[in-house]
Amino acid sequence: MIRVIGTAAGLLMFSALLLLAVDYRIYSNRGWIREQKSARLLAWGYVLLSLLLLTGLFIYN
């Protein structure tokens, strides 16, 4: 179970980095403000959830 939670946290962090690096820049170049804001919020939500999972794993071990 620990490996599954660690993998999920890693995938969430990877998804967040992709959202911030790729989608956010594409939307800002095209001038899509609403999509740009939603990509940023979703990415930071993924980062927060990933950090919470990793913190829980460190406390558990």
Buried (B, 14 or more C-beta within 10 A) or exposed (E): EEEEBEEEBEEBBEBBEBBBEEBBEEBBEEEEEEBBEBBBEBBEEBBEBBEEBBEEBEEEE
